[in-house]
């Protein structure tokens, strides 16, 4: 899933585990979204897809209630 931040850049939302991903989905009531694991074997493909969709980076463990995240990195 991607989200637009206050700087108008799009970011991939990444979560350290499936529990945190599902908590996000429950809190935001996103229909049809399903967490996917990114592992060494598919990481470059996922990054390529995200870049081609305009993502600038990854926000890790985004909390919609506080609008904060644990970490960020560029793609």
Secondary structure as GFF3:
##gff-version 3
##sequence-region A 1 75
A	DSSP	beta_strand	2	4	.	.	.	ID=ss1
A	DSSP	beta_strand	10	14	.	.	.	ID=ss2
A	DSSP	alpha_helix	18	28	.	.	.	ID=ss3
A	DSSP	alpha_helix	43	52	.	.	.	ID=ss4
A	DSSP	beta_strand	55	60	.	.	.	ID=ss5
A	DSSP	beta_strand	71	74	.	.	.	ID=ss6
###
